[in-house]
Amino acid sequence: MYLSPTTEDPPVVLSTHGLTKDFKNLRAVDNLNLTIRRGDVFGFLGPNGAGKTRL
């Protein structure tokens, strides 16, 4: 992670609050709160066909 010379947090590049995703009768994501800042590394892990791309 890049550490800037100041004490400020890097800017937020993606955030979700209360994200829920349903596929017919299956709740794939339930109330996800997520904040990703510049310089963070983040990934979704899961089996093929689990719906990672749709999120």
Secondary structure, 3 states (H helix, E strand, C coil): CCCCCCCCCCCEEEEEEEEEEEECCEEEEEEEEEEEECCCCCCCCCCCCCCCCCC
